[in-house]
Amino acid sequence: MGTHAKVLNAIKGRVGTHSCPSCKAPTYCAVEAGKSGSLCWCMSVEKSPTAPTAIDGDQCLCRKCLTEES
C-alpha cells in the first residue's frame, strides 16, 4: 500500500491489511489481521454471484469487487 493510501486510511479511520487483488484498492481482512474470520465484514454482505474469486493467492477482494455485479 502506498504512502498516500495509508495517510487517507488513517485520516478516515480505516486500516487496510492488503490491496484488493482485483482493483488494487486498500481493503481489510480480519483473518489477515489475526482475528477470527467470523468477525470480518465480508461475512455480513451479500456477495454478487458474478464477483471474481480471489485472484492473488488467498487474499480477499474489497467490498466493491465482492458485491458489484460484473
mmCIF file of the N, C-alpha and C atoms, coordinates in Angstrom:
data_MODEL
# 
_entry.id   MODEL 
# 
loop_
_atom_site.group_PDB 
_atom_site.id 
_atom_site.type_symbol 
_atom_site.label_atom_id 
_atom_site.label_alt_id 
_atom_site.label_comp_id 
_atom_site.label_asym_id 
_atom_site.label_entity_id 
_atom_site.label_seq_id 
_atom_site.pdbx_PDB_ins_code 
_atom_site.Cartn_x 
_atom_site.Cartn_y 
_atom_site.Cartn_z 
_atom_site.occupancy 
_atom_site.B_iso_or_equiv 
_atom_site.pdbx_formal_charge 
_atom_site.auth_seq_id 
_atom_site.auth_comp_id 
_atom_site.auth_asym_id 
_atom_site.auth_atom_id 
_atom_site.pdbx_PDB_model_num 
ATOM 1   N N  . MET A 1 1  ? 0.858   -1.164  0.000   1.00 0.00 ? 1  MET A N  1 
ATOM 2   C CA . MET A 1 1  ? 0.000   0.000   0.000   1.00 0.00 ? 1  MET A CA 1 
ATOM 3   C C  . MET A 1 1  ? 0.903   1.226   0.000   1.00 0.00 ? 1  MET A C  1 
ATOM 4   N N  . GLY A 1 2  ? 0.590   2.180   -0.872  1.00 0.00 ? 2  GLY A N  1 
ATOM 5   C CA . GLY A 1 2  ? 1.392   3.382   -0.966  1.00 0.00 ? 2  GLY A CA 1 
ATOM 6   C C  . GLY A 1 2  ? 1.178   4.321   0.199   1.00 0.00 ? 2  GLY A C  1 
ATOM 7   N N  . THR A 1 3  ? 2.096   5.269   0.349   1.00 0.00 ? 3  THR A N  1 
ATOM 8   C CA . THR A 1 3  ? 2.027   6.227   1.442   1.00 0.00 ? 3  THR A CA 1 
ATOM 9   C C  . THR A 1 3  ? 0.734   7.034   1.395   1.00 0.00 ? 3  THR A C  1 
ATOM 10  N N  . HIS A 1 4  ? 0.319   7.459   0.202   1.00 0.00 ? 4  HIS A N  1 
ATOM 11  C CA . HIS A 1 4  ? -0.905  8.245   0.049   1.00 0.00 ? 4  HIS A CA 1 
ATOM 12  C C  . HIS A 1 4  ? -2.113  7.466   0.574   1.00 0.00 ? 4  HIS A C  1 
ATOM 13  N N  . ALA A 1 5  ? -2.228  6.194   0.202   1.00 0.00 ? 5  ALA A N  1 
ATOM 14  C CA . ALA A 1 5  ? -3.351  5.359   0.656   1.00 0.00 ? 5  ALA A CA 1 
ATOM 15  C C  . ALA A 1 5  ? -3.315  5.183   2.172   1.00 0.00 ? 5  ALA A C  1 
ATOM 16  N N  . LYS A 1 6  ? -2.130  5.003   2.741   1.00 0.00 ? 6  LYS A N  1 
ATOM 17  C CA . LYS A 1 6  ? -2.003  4.841   4.199   1.00 0.00 ? 6  LYS A CA 1 
ATOM 18  C C  . LYS A 1 6  ? -2.469  6.097   4.921   1.00 0.00 ? 6  LYS A C  1 
ATOM 19  N N  . VAL A 1 7  ? -2.087  7.255   4.408   1.00 0.00 ? 7  VAL A N  1 
ATOM 20  C CA . VAL A 1 7  ? -2.481  8.515   5.030   1.00 0.00 ? 7  VAL A CA 1 
ATOM 21  C C  . VAL A 1 7  ? -3.990  8.691   4.939   1.00 0.00 ? 7  VAL A C  1 
ATOM 22  N N  . LEU A 1 8  ? -4.581  8.425   3.776   1.00 0.00 ? 8  LEU A N  1 
ATOM 23  C CA . LEU A 1 8  ? -6.030  8.548   3.623   1.00 0.00 ? 8  LEU A CA 1 
ATOM 24  C C  . LEU A 1 8  ? -6.764  7.587   4.553   1.00 0.00 ? 8  LEU A C  1 
ATOM 25  N N  . ASN A 1 9  ? -6.285  6.371   4.657   1.00 0.00 ? 9  ASN A N  1 
ATOM 26  C CA . ASN A 1 9  ? -6.904  5.408   5.566   1.00 0.00 ? 9  ASN A CA 1 
ATOM 27  C C  . ASN A 1 9  ? -6.812  5.881   7.012   1.00 0.00 ? 9  ASN A C  1 
ATOM 28  N N  . ALA A 1 10 ? -5.687  6.440   7.393   1.00 0.00 ? 10 ALA A N  1 
ATOM 29  C CA . ALA A 1 10 ? -5.512  6.933   8.756   1.00 0.00 ? 10 ALA A CA 1 
ATOM 30  C C  . ALA A 1 10 ? -6.469  8.096   9.030   1.00 0.00 ? 10 ALA A C  1 
ATOM 31  N N  . ILE A 1 11 ? -6.590  9.010   8.070   1.00 0.00 ? 11 ILE A N  1 
ATOM 32  C CA . ILE A 1 11 ? -7.484  10.156  8.224   1.00 0.00 ? 11 ILE A CA 1 
ATOM 33  C C  . ILE A 1 11 ? -8.931  9.692   8.343   1.00 0.00 ? 11 ILE A C  1 
ATOM 34  N N  . LYS A 1 12 ? -9.314  8.724   7.536   1.00 0.00 ? 12 LYS A N  1 
ATOM 35  C CA . LYS A 1 12 ? -10.693 8.237   7.524   1.00 0.00 ? 12 LYS A CA 1 
ATOM 36  C C  . LYS A 1 12 ? -10.959 7.169   8.581   1.00 0.00 ? 12 LYS A C  1 
ATOM 37  N N  . GLY A 1 13 ? -9.936  6.821   9.345   1.00 0.00 ? 13 GLY A N  1 
ATOM 38  C CA . GLY A 1 13 ? -10.109 5.828   10.396  1.00 0.00 ? 13 GLY A CA 1 
ATOM 39  C C  . GLY A 1 13 ? -10.194 4.411   9.884   1.00 0.00 ? 13 GLY A C  1 
ATOM 40  N N  . ARG A 1 14 ? -9.708  4.171   8.685   1.00 0.00 ? 14 ARG A N  1 
ATOM 41  C CA . ARG A 1 14 ? -9.714  2.831   8.111   1.00 0.00 ? 14 ARG A CA 1 
ATOM 42  C C  . ARG A 1 14 ? -8.300  2.289   8.072   1.00 0.00 ? 14 ARG A C  1 
ATOM 43  N N  . VAL A 1 15 ? -8.177  1.035   8.387   1.00 0.00 ? 15 VAL A N  1 
ATOM 44  C CA . VAL A 1 15 ? -6.880  0.383   8.312   1.00 0.00 ? 15 VAL A CA 1 
ATOM 45  C C  . VAL A 1 15 ? -7.013  -0.789  7.358   1.00 0.00 ? 15 VAL A C  1 
ATOM 46  N N  . GLY A 1 16 ? -6.191  -0.825  6.333   1.00 0.00 ? 16 GLY A N  1 
ATOM 47  C CA . GLY A 1 16 ? -6.216  -1.922  5.381   1.00 0.00 ? 16 GLY A CA 1 
ATOM 48  C C  . GLY A 1 16 ? -5.147  -2.940  5.719   1.00 0.00 ? 16 GLY A C  1 
ATOM 49  N N  . THR A 1 17 ? -5.455  -4.204  5.447   1.00 0.00 ? 17 THR A N  1 
ATOM 50  C CA . THR A 1 17 ? -4.462  -5.248  5.661   1.00 0.00 ? 17 THR A CA 1 
ATOM 51  C C  . THR A 1 17 ? -3.745  -5.611  4.366   1.00 0.00 ? 17 THR A C  1 
ATOM 52  N N  . HIS A 1 18 ? -4.369  -5.269  3.225   1.00 0.00 ? 18 HIS A N  1 
ATOM 53  C CA . HIS A 1 18 ? -3.771  -5.589  1.931   1.00 0.00 ? 18 HIS A CA 1 
ATOM 54  C C  . HIS A 1 18 ? -4.502  -4.820  0.833   1.00 0.00 ? 18 HIS A C  1 
ATOM 55  N N  . SER A 1 19 ? -4.007  -4.924  -0.377  1.00 0.00 ? 19 SER A N  1 
ATOM 56  C CA . SER A 1 19 ? -4.682  -4.336  -1.527  1.00 0.00 ? 19 SER A CA 1 
ATOM 57  C C  . SER A 1 19 ? -5.553  -5.400  -2.172  1.00 0.00 ? 19 SER A C  1 
ATOM 58  N N  . CYS A 1 20 ? -6.726  -4.995  -2.648  1.00 0.00 ? 20 CYS A N  1 
ATOM 59  C CA . CYS A 1 20 ? -7.628  -5.916  -3.341  1.00 0.00 ? 20 CYS A CA 1 
ATOM 60  C C  . CYS A 1 20 ? -6.904  -6.460  -4.570  1.00 0.00 ? 20 CYS A C  1 
ATOM 61  N N  . PRO A 1 21 ? -6.873  -7.775  -4.752  1.00 0.00 ? 21 PRO A N  1 
ATOM 62  C CA . PRO A 1 21 ? -6.175  -8.334  -5.912  1.00 0.00 ? 21 PRO A CA 1 
ATOM 63  C C  . PRO A 1 21 ? -6.857  -8.006  -7.233  1.00 0.00 ? 21 PRO A C  1 
ATOM 64  N N  . SER A 1 22 ? -8.116  -7.580  -7.193  1.00 0.00 ? 22 SER A N  1 
ATOM 65  C CA . SER A 1 22 ? -8.835  -7.263  -8.419  1.00 0.00 ? 22 SER A CA 1 
ATOM 66  C C  . SER A 1 22 ? -8.644  -5.808  -8.845  1.00 0.00 ? 22 SER A C  1 
ATOM 67  N N  . CYS A 1 23 ? -8.866  -4.849  -7.909  1.00 0.00 ? 23 CYS A N  1 
ATOM 68  C CA . CYS A 1 23 ? -8.813  -3.426  -8.280  1.00 0.00 ? 23 CYS A CA 1 
ATOM 69  C C  . CYS A 1 23 ? -7.662  -2.672  -7.621  1.00 0.00 ? 23 CYS A C  1 
ATOM 70  N N  . LYS A 1 24 ? -6.939  -3.317  -6.720  1.00 0.00 ? 24 LYS A N  1 
ATOM 71  C CA . LYS A 1 24 ? -5.774  -2.751  -6.018  1.00 0.00 ? 24 LYS A CA 1 
ATOM 72  C C  . LYS A 1 24 ? -6.125  -1.718  -4.943  1.00 0.00 ? 24 LYS A C  1 
ATOM 73  N N  . ALA A 1 25 ? -7.416  -1.545  -4.614  1.00 0.00 ? 25 ALA A N  1 
ATOM 74  C CA . ALA A 1 25 ? -7.809  -0.620  -3.547  1.00 0.00 ? 25 ALA A CA 1 
ATOM 75  C C  . ALA A 1 25 ? -7.466  -1.234  -2.192  1.00 0.00 ? 25 ALA A C  1 
ATOM 76  N N  . PRO A 1 26 ? -7.163  -0.403  -1.191  1.00 0.00 ? 26 PRO A N  1 
ATOM 77  C CA . PRO A 1 26 ? -6.900  -0.944  0.142   1.00 0.00 ? 26 PRO A CA 1 
ATOM 78  C C  . PRO A 1 26 ? -8.151  -1.628  0.687   1.00 0.00 ? 26 PRO A C  1 
ATOM 79  N N  . THR A 1 27 ? -7.981  -2.759  1.317   1.00 0.00 ? 27 THR A N  1 
ATOM 80  C CA . THR A 1 27 ? -9.108  -3.462  1.924   1.00 0.00 ? 27 THR A CA 1 
ATOM 81  C C  . THR A 1 27 ? -8.656  -4.112  3.219   1.00 0.00 ? 27 THR A C  1 
ATOM 82  N N  . TYR A 1 28 ? -9.617  -4.575  3.990   1.00 0.00 ? 28 TYR A N  1 
ATOM 83  C CA . TYR A 1 28 ? -9.331  -5.129  5.302   1.00 0.00 ? 28 TYR A CA 1 
ATOM 84  C C  . TYR A 1 28 ? -9.840  -6.560  5.393   1.00 0.00 ? 28 TYR A C  1 
ATOM 85  N N  . CYS A 1 29 ? -9.035  -7.439  5.967   1.00 0.00 ? 29 CYS A N  1 
ATOM 86  C CA . CYS A 1 29 ? -9.420  -8.830  6.212   1.00 0.00 ? 29 CYS A CA 1 
ATOM 87  C C  . CYS A 1 29 ? -9.105  -9.150  7.667   1.00 0.00 ? 29 CYS A C  1 
ATOM 88  N N  . ALA A 1 30 ? -10.137 -9.564  8.415   1.00 0.00 ? 30 ALA A N  1 
ATOM 89  C CA . ALA A 1 30 ? -9.940  -9.890  9.830   1.00 0.00 ? 30 ALA A CA 1 
ATOM 90  C C  . ALA A 1 30 ? -8.945  -11.031 10.003  1.00 0.00 ? 30 ALA A C  1 
ATOM 91  N N  . VAL A 1 31 ? -8.976  -12.013 9.117   1.00 0.00 ? 31 VAL A N  1 
ATOM 92  C CA . VAL A 1 31 ? -8.066  -13.154 9.211   1.00 0.00 ? 31 VAL A CA 1 
ATOM 93  C C  . VAL A 1 31 ? -6.623  -12.679 9.054   1.00 0.00 ? 31 VAL A C  1 
ATOM 94  N N  . GLU A 1 32 ? -6.384  -11.815 8.055   1.00 0.00 ? 32 GLU A N  1 
ATOM 95  C CA . GLU A 1 32 ? -5.030  -11.289 7.865   1.00 0.00 ? 32 GLU A CA 1 
ATOM 96  C C  . GLU A 1 32 ? -4.590  -10.437 9.047   1.00 0.00 ? 32 GLU A C  1 
ATOM 97  N N  . ALA A 1 33 ? -5.561  -9.859  9.766   1.00 0.00 ? 33 ALA A N  1 
ATOM 98  C CA . ALA A 1 33 ? -5.248  -9.047  10.939  1.00 0.00 ? 33 ALA A CA 1 
ATOM 99  C C  . ALA A 1 33 ? -5.108  -9.907  12.192  1.00 0.00 ? 33 ALA A C  1 
ATOM 100 N N  . GLY A 1 34 ? -5.206  -11.236 12.035  1.00 0.00 ? 34 GLY A N  1 
ATOM 101 C CA . GLY A 1 34 ? -5.023  -12.140 13.158  1.00 0.00 ? 34 GLY A CA 1 
ATOM 102 C C  . GLY A 1 34 ? -6.279  -12.376 13.978  1.00 0.00 ? 34 GLY A C  1 
ATOM 103 N N  . LYS A 1 35 ? -7.440  -12.048 13.408  1.00 0.00 ? 35 LYS A N  1 
ATOM 104 C CA . LYS A 1 35 ? -8.697  -12.232 14.128  1.00 0.00 ? 35 LYS A CA 1 
ATOM 105 C C  . LYS A 1 35 ? -9.505  -13.364 13.488  1.00 0.00 ? 35 LYS A C  1 
ATOM 106 N N  . SER A 1 36 ? -10.604 -13.717 14.101  1.00 0.00 ? 36 SER A N  1 
ATOM 107 C CA . SER A 1 36 ? -11.474 -14.764 13.590  1.00 0.00 ? 36 SER A CA 1 
ATOM 108 C C  . SER A 1 36 ? -12.153 -14.316 12.293  1.00 0.00 ? 36 SER A C  1 
ATOM 109 N N  . GLY A 1 37 ? -12.267 -15.213 11.343  1.00 0.00 ? 37 GLY A N  1 
ATOM 110 C CA . GLY A 1 37 ? -12.954 -14.918 10.093  1.00 0.00 ? 37 GLY A CA 1 
ATOM 111 C C  . GLY A 1 37 ? -14.401 -14.523 10.308  1.00 0.00 ? 37 GLY A C  1 
ATOM 112 N N  . SER A 1 38 ? -15.007 -15.007 11.389  1.00 0.00 ? 38 SER A N  1 
ATOM 113 C CA . SER A 1 38 ? -16.401 -14.662 11.668  1.00 0.00 ? 38 SER A CA 1 
ATOM 114 C C  . SER A 1 38 ? -16.567 -13.192 12.039  1.00 0.00 ? 38 SER A C  1 
ATOM 115 N N  . LEU A 1 39 ? -15.466 -12.506 12.353  1.00 0.00 ? 39 LEU A N  1 
ATOM 116 C CA . LEU A 1 39 ? -15.518 -11.087 12.693  1.00 0.00 ? 39 LEU A CA 1 
ATOM 117 C C  . LEU A 1 39 ? -15.333 -10.182 11.476  1.00 0.00 ? 39 LEU A C  1 
ATOM 118 N N  . CYS A 1 40 ? -15.073 -10.777 10.331  1.00 0.00 ? 40 CYS A N  1 
ATOM 119 C CA . CYS A 1 40 ? -14.773 -9.978  9.144   1.00 0.00 ? 40 CYS A CA 1 
ATOM 120 C C  . CYS A 1 40 ? -16.046 -9.398  8.532   1.00 0.00 ? 40 CYS A C  1 
ATOM 121 N N  . TRP A 1 41 ? -15.928 -8.222  7.953   1.00 0.00 ? 41 TRP A N  1 
ATOM 122 C CA . TRP A 1 41 ? -17.039 -7.536  7.308   1.00 0.00 ? 41 TRP A CA 1 
ATOM 123 C C  . TRP A 1 41 ? -17.652 -8.379  6.201   1.00 0.00 ? 41 TRP A C  1 
ATOM 124 N N  . CYS A 1 42 ? -16.848 -9.217  5.538   1.00 0.00 ? 42 CYS A N  1 
ATOM 125 C CA . CYS A 1 42 ? -17.339 -9.972  4.378   1.00 0.00 ? 42 CYS A CA 1 
ATOM 126 C C  . CYS A 1 42 ? -18.374 -11.027 4.752   1.00 0.00 ? 42 CYS A C  1 
ATOM 127 N N  . MET A 1 43 ? -18.437 -11.375 6.030   1.00 0.00 ? 43 MET A N  1 
ATOM 128 C CA . MET A 1 43 ? -19.417 -12.367 6.460   1.00 0.00 ? 43 MET A CA 1 
ATOM 129 C C  . MET A 1 43 ? -20.829 -11.787 6.529   1.00 0.00 ? 43 MET A C  1 
ATOM 130 N N  . SER A 1 44 ? -20.954 -10.462 6.479   1.00 0.00 ? 44 SER A N  1 
ATOM 131 C CA . SER A 1 44 ? -22.271 -9.845  6.621   1.00 0.00 ? 44 SER A CA 1 
ATOM 132 C C  . SER A 1 44 ? -22.749 -9.119  5.360   1.00 0.00 ? 44 SER A C  1 
ATOM 133 N N  . VAL A 1 45 ? -22.070 -9.296  4.235   1.00 0.00 ? 45 VAL A N  1 
ATOM 134 C CA . VAL A 1 45 ? -22.511 -8.659  2.992   1.00 0.00 ? 45 VAL A CA 1 
ATOM 135 C C  . VAL A 1 45 ? -23.022 -9.712  2.023   1.00 0.00 ? 45 VAL A C  1 
ATOM 136 N N  . GLU A 1 46 ? -23.941 -9.287  1.175   1.00 0.00 ? 46 GLU A N  1 
ATOM 137 C CA . GLU A 1 46 ? -24.443 -10.188 0.134   1.00 0.00 ? 46 GLU A CA 1 
ATOM 138 C C  . GLU A 1 46 ? -23.462 -10.151 -1.030  1.00 0.00 ? 46 GLU A C  1 
ATOM 139 N N  . LYS A 1 47 ? -22.861 -11.287 -1.308  1.00 0.00 ? 47 LYS A N  1 
ATOM 140 C CA . LYS A 1 47 ? -21.853 -11.371 -2.355  1.00 0.00 ? 47 LYS A CA 1 
ATOM 141 C C  . LYS A 1 47 ? -22.524 -11.518 -3.717  1.00 0.00 ? 47 LYS A C  1 
ATOM 142 N N  . SER A 1 48 ? -21.994 -10.833 -4.695  1.00 0.00 ? 48 SER A N  1 
ATOM 143 C CA . SER A 1 48 ? -22.509 -10.934 -6.054  1.00 0.00 ? 48 SER A CA 1 
ATOM 144 C C  . SER A 1 48 ? -22.162 -12.301 -6.626  1.00 0.00 ? 48 SER A C  1 
ATOM 145 N N  . PRO A 1 49 ? -23.115 -12.949 -7.299  1.00 0.00 ? 49 PRO A N  1 
ATOM 146 C CA . PRO A 1 49 ? -22.798 -14.248 -7.911  1.00 0.00 ? 49 PRO A CA 1 
ATOM 147 C C  . PRO A 1 49 ? -21.784 -14.124 -9.046  1.00 0.00 ? 49 PRO A C  1 
ATOM 148 N N  . THR A 1 50 ? -21.603 -12.916 -9.567  1.00 0.00 ? 50 THR A N  1 
ATOM 149 C CA . THR A 1 50 ? -20.648 -12.715 -10.658 1.00 0.00 ? 50 THR A CA 1 
ATOM 150 C C  . THR A 1 50 ? -19.344 -12.076 -10.188 1.00 0.00 ? 50 THR A C  1 
ATOM 151 N N  . ALA A 1 51 ? -19.183 -11.920 -8.875  1.00 0.00 ? 51 ALA A N  1 
ATOM 152 C CA . ALA A 1 51 ? -17.941 -11.334 -8.352  1.00 0.00 ? 51 ALA A CA 1 
ATOM 153 C C  . ALA A 1 51 ? -16.772 -12.254 -8.666  1.00 0.00 ? 51 ALA A C  1 
ATOM 154 N N  . PRO A 1 52 ? -15.631 -11.669 -8.998  1.00 0.00 ? 52 PRO A N  1 
ATOM 155 C CA . PRO A 1 52 ? -14.466 -12.528 -9.247  1.00 0.00 ? 52 PRO A CA 1 
ATOM 156 C C  . PRO A 1 52 ? -14.041 -13.239 -7.972  1.00 0.00 ? 52 PRO A C  1 
ATOM 157 N N  . THR A 1 53 ? -13.426 -14.360 -8.123  1.00 0.00 ? 53 THR A N  1 
ATOM 158 C CA . THR A 1 53 ? -12.890 -15.057 -6.959  1.00 0.00 ? 53 THR A CA 1 
ATOM 159 C C  . THR A 1 53 ? -11.539 -14.444 -6.621  1.00 0.00 ? 53 THR A C  1 
ATOM 160 N N  . ALA A 1 54 ? -10.983 -14.780 -5.487  1.00 0.00 ? 54 ALA A N  1 
ATOM 161 C CA . ALA A 1 54 ? -9.674  -14.248 -5.109  1.00 0.00 ? 54 ALA A CA 1 
ATOM 162 C C  . ALA A 1 54 ? -8.688  -14.535 -6.227  1.00 0.00 ? 54 ALA A C  1 
ATOM 163 N N  . ILE A 1 55 ? -7.935  -13.530 -6.588  1.00 0.00 ? 55 ILE A N  1 
ATOM 164 C CA . ILE A 1 55 ? -7.040  -13.618 -7.743  1.00 0.00 ? 55 ILE A CA 1 
ATOM 165 C C  . ILE A 1 55 ? -5.602  -13.873 -7.335  1.00 0.00 ? 55 ILE A C  1 
ATOM 166 N N  . ASP A 1 56 ? -5.185  -13.217 -6.269  1.00 0.00 ? 56 ASP A N  1 
ATOM 167 C CA . ASP A 1 56 ? -3.781  -13.201 -5.883  1.00 0.00 ? 56 ASP A CA 1 
ATOM 168 C C  . ASP A 1 56 ? -3.561  -14.087 -4.663  1.00 0.00 ? 56 ASP A C  1 
ATOM 169 N N  . GLY A 1 57 ? -3.501  -15.400 -4.880  1.00 0.00 ? 57 GLY A N  1 
ATOM 170 C CA . GLY A 1 57 ? -3.335  -16.299 -3.749  1.00 0.00 ? 57 GLY A CA 1 
ATOM 171 C C  . GLY A 1 57 ? -4.598  -16.358 -2.918  1.00 0.00 ? 57 GLY A C  1 
ATOM 172 N N  . ASP A 1 58 ? -4.456  -16.169 -1.614  1.00 0.00 ? 58 ASP A N  1 
ATOM 173 C CA . ASP A 1 58 ? -5.591  -16.266 -0.713  1.00 0.00 ? 58 ASP A CA 1 
ATOM 174 C C  . ASP A 1 58 ? -6.122  -14.906 -0.267  1.00 0.00 ? 58 ASP A C  1 
ATOM 175 N N  . GLN A 1 59 ? -5.668  -13.820 -0.873  1.00 0.00 ? 59 GLN A N  1 
ATOM 176 C CA . GLN A 1 59 ? -6.109  -12.509 -0.425  1.00 0.00 ? 59 GLN A CA 1 
ATOM 177 C C  . GLN A 1 59 ? -7.538  -12.222 -0.867  1.00 0.00 ? 59 GLN A C  1 
ATOM 178 N N  . CYS A 1 60 ? -8.276  -11.569 0.032   1.00 0.00 ? 60 CYS A N  1 
ATOM 179 C CA . CYS A 1 60 ? -9.685  -11.263 -0.191  1.00 0.00 ? 60 CYS A CA 1 
ATOM 180 C C  . CYS A 1 60 ? -9.863  -10.070 -1.115  1.00 0.00 ? 60 CYS A C  1 
ATOM 181 N N  . LEU A 1 61 ? -11.039 -10.015 -1.726  1.00 0.00 ? 61 LEU A N  1 
ATOM 182 C CA . LEU A 1 61 ? -11.432 -8.872  -2.532  1.00 0.00 ? 61 LEU A CA 1 
ATOM 183 C C  . LEU A 1 61 ? -11.969 -7.768  -1.625  1.00 0.00 ? 61 LEU A C  1 
ATOM 184 N N  . CYS A 1 62 ? -12.013 -6.547  -2.127  1.00 0.00 ? 62 CYS A N  1 
ATOM 185 C CA . CYS A 1 62 ? -12.602 -5.436  -1.392  1.00 0.00 ? 62 CYS A CA 1 
ATOM 186 C C  . CYS A 1 62 ? -14.128 -5.529  -1.474  1.00 0.00 ? 62 CYS A C  1 
ATOM 187 N N  . ARG A 1 63 ? -14.801 -4.730  -0.672  1.00 0.00 ? 63 ARG A N  1 
ATOM 188 C CA . ARG A 1 63 ? -16.270 -4.741  -0.628  1.00 0.00 ? 63 ARG A CA 1 
ATOM 189 C C  . ARG A 1 63 ? -16.865 -4.456  -2.011  1.00 0.00 ? 63 ARG A C  1 
ATOM 190 N N  . LYS A 1 64 ? -16.323 -3.478  -2.724  1.00 0.00 ? 64 LYS A N  1 
ATOM 191 C CA . LYS A 1 64 ? -16.854 -3.102  -4.037  1.00 0.00 ? 64 LYS A CA 1 
ATOM 192 C C  . LYS A 1 64 ? -16.755 -4.284  -5.013  1.00 0.00 ? 64 LYS A C  1 
ATOM 193 N N  . CYS A 1 65 ? -15.599 -4.909  -5.093  1.00 0.00 ? 65 CYS A N  1 
ATOM 194 C CA . CYS A 1 65 ? -15.417 -6.020  -6.037  1.00 0.00 ? 65 CYS A CA 1 
ATOM 195 C C  . CYS A 1 65 ? -16.232 -7.250  -5.626  1.00 0.00 ? 65 CYS A C  1 
ATOM 196 N N  . LEU A 1 66 ? -16.402 -7.450  -4.335  1.00 0.00 ? 66 LEU A N  1 
ATOM 197 C CA . LEU A 1 66 ? -17.131 -8.627  -3.847  1.00 0.00 ? 66 LEU A CA 1 
ATOM 198 C C  . LEU A 1 66 ? -18.635 -8.499  -4.058  1.00 0.00 ? 66 LEU A C  1 
ATOM 199 N N  . THR A 1 67 ? -19.144 -7.282  -4.033  1.00 0.00 ? 67 THR A N  1 
ATOM 200 C CA . THR A 1 67 ? -20.594 -7.095  -4.111  1.00 0.00 ? 67 THR A CA 1 
ATOM 201 C C  . THR A 1 67 ? -21.085 -6.565  -5.453  1.00 0.00 ? 67 THR A C  1 
ATOM 202 N N  . GLU A 1 68 ? -20.180 -6.091  -6.286  1.00 0.00 ? 68 GLU A N  1 
ATOM 203 C CA . GLU A 1 68 ? -20.558 -5.480  -7.558  1.00 0.00 ? 68 GLU A CA 1 
ATOM 204 C C  . GLU A 1 68 ? -20.880 -6.531  -8.607  1.00 0.00 ? 68 GLU A C  1 
ATOM 205 N N  . GLU A 1 69 ? -21.923 -6.293  -9.359  1.00 0.00 ? 69 GLU A N  1 
ATOM 206 C CA . GLU A 1 69 ? -22.281 -7.166  -10.480 1.00 0.00 ? 69 GLU A CA 1 
ATOM 207 C C  . GLU A 1 69 ? -21.310 -6.905  -11.623 1.00 0.00 ? 69 GLU A C  1 
ATOM 208 N N  . SER A 1 70 ? -20.792 -7.979  -12.194 1.00 0.00 ? 70 SER A N  1 
ATOM 209 C CA . SER A 1 70 ? -19.856 -7.820  -13.326 1.00 0.00 ? 70 SER A CA 1 
ATOM 210 C C  . SER A 1 70 ? -20.601 -7.706  -14.626 1.00 0.00 ? 70 SER A C  1 
# 
